[in-house]
């Protein structure tokens, strides 16, 4: 698949430069302001508005600024993002390979049925793909038992774009499960310390301006760009009560999944941070290992990590205040896993494949309808609801065998 994909991306990058411009010039103008010595975030502007991304974005796109002749060599930028896309596919395939839950033919589909994803990466040059490739690198490090490095890469991804925080509830759950409350604190400290270190020049200049711009949770989105709420009146879409209702639903569903789907059946959720991390690791150990090395992760544990993170992100997507077209990459590469990795008991094998095919086709149609319509937005929510129901009714991500092993210890 990779040689074919590389050739396709090389051809895709040959599309006219005029087709690329949405935010690239704004990114370059914002970065140029920092290069010229402006560290006050409230003074950094681009053609499309103020700088609203954390400091990691500034440093990475500053590198792109110099690599592309101060942002003028669009073909070079396209080539860089084509390589970034191939790196994303490699990291995603590695994750899927380690969970053994998705049929191999799905990888080919993931490459060929993603015209909009190609556009987001290779033509539009958004910062979303940069954040996601760092996120998938982080997950691979977690699967390799490199938890500190995984947390470091996760924090770096957050520093590029805040959407990565949708994975944070799942990561927090995994850290508490793996290390307990006290053991998780150093890992969380790594995430916080990196944010402070990257943002230090801007924090010293105007801390309130930096935090309010780069981590603005109340940012208002334009109704004209929404993909998921087109069927609502614009006044309701912009109303704060609607935003609070979505936030409440988001948090409620996260708590329900943490208690009923991610957590060990029969144990109190309050004991999560008090469990013995050594016992948890031994439950998944597949073979004796030297005392100097970390226990090897069993298949069940790898599935637990990926399922928890992907589900946490998907719940956030379902209750987002607005989804724009470039936000598709926030979960596109996780959808095959979510669809195939949770078999539903109440469907036969044939019906399940028909349902997956229907959901994929409807999702593709919704995301490729421009501008979005009431029907495309409603169809998107229906697909999300069906996937959520499947995740809820499917087998528990945490293996049942751990319960007996836990009692034995």
C-alpha positions in Angstrom: 0.0 0.0 0.0 2.8 2.5 0.9 4.4 2.8 -2.5 1.0 3.3 -4.1 0.1 5.9 -1.4 3.4 7.7 -1.8 2.9 8.0 -5.6 -0.7 9.2 -5.1 0.4 11.9 -2.7 3.1 13.0 -5.0 0.5 13.5 -7.7 -1.9 15.1 -5.3 0.7 17.7 -4.3 0.8 18.8 -8.0 -2.6 20.4 -7.8 -2.5 24.1 -8.4 -1.1 26.2 -5.5 -4.2 28.5 -5.6 -6.2 25.6 -4.3 -4.3 25.4 -1.0 -4.9 28.8 0.6 -7.2 28.8 3.6 -5.0 29.4 6.7 -1.5 28.9 5.5 -0.8 32.7 4.9 -2.4 33.4 8.3 -0.1 30.9 10.0 3.0 32.4 8.3 2.0 35.9 9.3 1.4 34.9 12.9 4.8 33.1 13.1 6.5 36.0 11.4 5.2 38.3 14.2 7.0 36.1 16.8 10.2 36.1 14.6 10.1 39.9 14.6 10.1 39.9 18.4 6.4 40.1 19.4 5.7 37.7 22.3 2.4 39.2 23.4 -0.2 36.8 22.1 -2.9 39.5 22.0 -0.7 41.3 19.3 -0.2 38.3 17.0 -2.6 38.4 14.1 -3.1 36.8 10.7 -5.4 37.3 7.7 -8.0 35.1 9.3 -7.8 36.5 12.8 -5.6 36.3 16.0 -3.3 33.5 16.9 -5.3 31.0 18.9 -3.0 28.0 19.1 -0.5 27.1 21.9 3.3 27.7 21.7 4.1 24.3 20.1 2.3 25.4 17.0 4.5 28.5 16.8 7.8 26.6 17.0 6.8 23.9 14.5 5.4 26.3 11.9 8.4 28.6 12.5 10.4 25.7 11.2 8.1 25.4 8.2 8.4 29.1 7.7 12.1 28.8 7.2 11.9 25.5 5.3 9.5 27.0 2.7 11.3 30.3 2.0 9.3 32.4 4.5 6.1 30.5 3.6 6.3 31.3 -0.1 7.4 27.9 -1.4 4.0 26.1 -1.3 5.2 23.1 -3.3 7.8 22.4 -0.6 5.2 22.8 2.1 3.0 20.3 0.2 5.8 17.8 0.0 6.5 18.1 3.7 2.8 17.5 4.5 2.7 14.6 2.1 5.5 13.0 4.1 3.6 13.9 7.3 0.6 12.1 5.9 2.6 8.9 5.2 4.1 9.1 8.7 0.5 9.3 10.1 -0.5 6.2 8.2 2.5 4.3 9.4 1.8 5.2 13.0 -1.9 4.3 12.7 -1.1 1.0 11.0 1.3 0.1 13.8 -1.4 0.8 16.3 -3.9 -1.4 14.4 -1.3 -4.1 14.0 -0.7 -4.3 17.7 -4.4 -4.7 18.5 -5.3 -7.3 15.9 -8.9 -6.1 15.8 -9.3 -4.7 12.2 -9.1 -6.8 9.0 -6.1 -6.0 6.8 -8.3 -4.9 3.8 -9.5 -1.9 5.9 -6.0 -0.4 5.6 -6.4 -0.2 1.9 -9.8 1.4 2.3 -8.4 3.9 4.8 -5.9 5.1 2.1 -8.3 5.2 -0.8 -11.5 6.5 0.7 -10.0 9.6 2.3 -10.0 12.3 -0.4 -10.9 15.0 2.1 -8.2 13.8 4.5 -5.7 14.1 1.6 -6.9 17.6 1.0 -6.5 18.6 4.6 -3.0 17.3 4.7 -1.5 18.0 1.3 -3.5 20.9 0.0 -4.8 22.9 2.9 -1.8 22.6 5.1 -3.7 22.9 8.4 -2.1 22.4 11.8 -4.6 19.6 12.7 -2.5 16.9 10.9 0.6 18.0 12.8 -1.2 17.6 16.1 -2.6 14.2 15.2 0.7 12.7 14.0 2.2 13.6 17.4 -0.9 12.0 19.1 -0.5 8.7 17.2 3.2 8.7 18.0 2.2 9.2 21.7 -0.1 6.2 21.5 2.6 4.0 20.0 4.9 5.0 22.8 2.2 4.1 25.4 1.8 0.7 23.7 5.6 0.2 24.0 5.5 0.9 27.7 7.2 4.2 27.3 4.8 6.1 29.4 6.9 9.1 30.2 7.8 9.7 26.5 4.2 9.0 25.6 3.0 11.7 28.0 5.7 14.1 26.6 4.5 13.5 23.0 0.9 13.9 24.1 1.6 17.2 25.7 3.5 18.3 22.6 0.5 17.4 20.5 -1.7 19.5 22.8 0.7 22.4 22.3 0.0 22.3 18.6 -3.8 22.3 18.8 -6.1 21.9 21.8 -8.4 19.3 20.2 -6.0 16.6 21.5 -7.4 17.3 25.0 -10.4 15.1 23.9 -8.1 12.1 24.4 -7.1 13.4 27.9 -9.9 11.8 30.0 -8.9 8.4 28.5 -5.2 9.0 29.2 -5.9 10.1 32.8 -7.9 6.9 33.3 -5.1 4.8 31.9 -2.5 6.5 34.1 -4.5 6.0 37.2 -5.1 2.4 36.3 -1.5 1.7 35.4 0.3 3.7 38.2 -2.2 4.6 40.8 -2.8 8.2 42.0 0.7 8.9 43.3 2.4 7.1 40.4 0.4 9.1 37.9 1.4 12.5 39.3 4.9 12.5 37.8 3.5 11.6 34.3 0.9 14.5 34.6 3.8 16.7 35.8 5.6 15.9 32.5 2.6 17.1 30.6 2.3 20.3 32.6 6.0 21.1 32.6 6.3 20.8 28.9 3.4 23.2 28.4 5.1 25.7 30.7 8.5 25.3 29.1 7.1 25.8 25.5 5.0 28.8 26.5 7.6 30.4 28.8 8.6 33.3 26.4 4.9 34.2 26.0 4.0 33.7 29.6 6.7 36.1 30.7 5.5 38.7 28.3 1.7 38.4 28.9 0.5 35.3 30.8 -3.2 36.2 30.8 -3.0 37.0 27.0 -1.2 33.7 26.2 -3.6 31.5 28.3 -6.8 33.2 27.2 -5.8 33.0 23.5 -4.1 29.6 23.2 -6.5 27.7 25.6 -9.7 29.6 24.9 -12.4 27.0 25.9 -15.2 29.5 25.2 -14.1 30.4 21.7 -17.1 31.1 19.4 -17.4 29.3 16.1 -19.0 30.6 12.9 -22.2 29.0 11.9 -21.3 29.1 8.2 -18.5 26.5 8.7 -20.3 24.0 10.9 -20.6 20.4 9.6 -22.5 18.9 12.5 -25.1 21.5 13.6 -26.4 22.9 10.3 -30.0 21.8 11.0 -30.2 24.1 14.1 -31.2 27.8 14.0 -28.1 30.0 14.1 -29.3 31.7 17.3 -29.5 28.3 19.1 -26.1 27.3 17.7 -24.5 30.4 19.2 -26.4 30.3 22.5 -24.3 29.7 25.7 -27.0 27.4 27.2 -26.6 25.1 24.2 -22.9 25.0 24.7 -23.3 24.2 28.4 -25.8 21.4 27.6 -23.3 19.8 25.2 -20.6 20.1 27.9 -22.8 18.4 30.5 -23.7 15.6 28.1 -20.0 15.1 27.2 -18.9 14.9 30.8 -21.9 12.6 31.8 -21.1 10.1 29.0 -17.4 10.1 29.9 -18.3 9.3 33.5 -20.7 6.5 32.4 -18.0 5.0 30.2 -15.4 5.2 32.9 -17.6 3.5 35.4 -19.4 0.9 33.2 -17.2 0.3 30.2 -13.5 1.1 31.0 -13.5 0.1 34.7 -13.2 -3.4 36.1 -16.7 -4.8 36.8 -17.5 -5.3 40.5 -15.0 -2.7 41.8 -15.7 0.8 43.1 -14.6 3.6 40.8 -13.1 5.3 43.9 -10.5 2.5 44.1 -9.2 3.3 40.7 -6.3 5.4 41.9 -5.5 3.2 44.8 -5.0 -0.1 42.9 -1.6 -1.7 43.0 0.1 -0.9 39.6 2.3 -4.0 39.9 -0.7 -6.2 40.2 -2.2 -4.6 37.1 0.9 -5.0 35.0 1.3 -8.6 36.0 -2.3 -9.3 35.0 -1.3 -8.6 31.4 2.2 -10.1 31.4 2.4 -12.7 28.7 5.9 -14.1 29.4 8.5 -13.8 32.1 10.7 -10.8 31.7 14.0 -9.6 33.3 13.6 -7.6 36.4 15.3 -4.6 34.7 12.7 -4.4 31.9 9.1 -3.5 31.9 6.5 -6.3 31.7 5.5 -7.1 28.1 2.0 -5.8 27.3 -0.5 -8.5 26.5 -3.0 -8.2 23.7 -5.8 -7.4 26.2 -3.9 -4.5 27.6 -3.0 -3.1 24.2 -6.7 -3.2 23.3 -7.6 -1.5 26.6 -5.2 1.4 25.9 -6.4 2.0 22.3 -10.1 1.5 23.0 -10.1 3.9 26.0 -8.2 6.6 24.1 -10.2 6.3 20.9 -13.5 6.2 22.7 -12.7 9.2 24.8 -11.9 11.2 21.7 -15.0 10.0 19.9 -17.3 11.0 22.8 -15.8 14.5 22.6 -16.4 14.6 18.8 -20.0 13.7 19.3 -20.7 16.6 21.6 -18.5 19.2 19.9 -19.9 22.7 19.7 -18.9 22.7 16.1 -17.0 20.5 13.6 -15.3 22.1 10.7 -14.1 20.2 7.6 -10.5 20.1 8.7 -11.6 18.5 12.0 -12.3 15.3 10.1 -8.7 14.2 10.8 -9.5 14.3 14.5 -11.1 10.9 14.3 -11.0 9.6 10.7 -8.1 7.2 11.4 -9.8 5.9 14.5 -13.2 5.1 12.9 -12.2 1.7 11.5 -11.1 0.6 14.9 -14.2 1.8 16.6 -16.4 0.1 14.0 -14.6 -3.2 13.8 -13.2 -3.6 17.3 -16.6 -3.7 19.1 -18.7 -6.6 17.8 -22.3 -6.3 18.6 -23.9 -9.4 20.1 -27.4 -8.6 18.7 -26.2 -8.5 15.1 -25.3 -11.4 12.9 -21.9 -11.4 11.1 -23.5 -10.4 7.8 -25.7 -7.7 9.2 -22.8 -6.2 11.1 -20.7 -5.8 7.9 -23.7 -4.2 6.2 -24.1 -1.8 9.1 -20.4 -0.9 9.0 -20.6 -0.3 5.3 -23.6 1.9 5.7 -22.0 3.9 8.5 -18.8 4.4 6.6 -20.7 5.5 3.4 -22.9 7.9 5.3 -20.0 9.4 7.2 -18.0 9.9 4.0 -21.0 11.5 2.4 -21.6 13.9 5.3 -18.0 15.0 5.4 -17.8 15.4 1.6 -21.0 17.5 1.3 -20.0 21.1 0.8 -21.5 23.3 2.1 -23.1 21.2 4.8 -26.9 20.8 4.8 -29.4 20.0 7.4 -29.6 16.4 6.0 -25.9 15.9 6.0 -25.6 17.2 9.6 -28.4 15.0 10.8 -27.0 12.0 9.1 -23.7 12.6 10.8 -25.3 12.6 14.2 -27.2 9.5 13.4 -24.0 7.7 12.5 -22.3 9.0 15.7 -25.2 7.8 17.8 -25.1 4.3 16.2 -21.4 4.0 16.8 -21.8 5.2 20.4 -24.5 2.6 21.0 -22.3 -0.1 19.5 -19.4 1.0 21.8 -21.8 0.8 24.8 -23.3 -2.6 24.0 -20.1 -4.2 22.8 -17.8 -6.3 25.0 -16.1 -4.5 27.8 -12.7 -3.2 26.9 -11.2 -4.3 30.2 -10.8 -8.1 30.0 -12.8 -10.2 32.4 -9.8 -12.4 33.2 -8.1 -9.5 35.1 -10.8 -9.7 37.8 -9.8 -13.3 38.8 -6.1 -12.5 38.6 -6.6 -9.5 40.8 -8.4 -11.6 43.4 -5.5 -14.1 43.3 -3.1 -11.4 44.3 
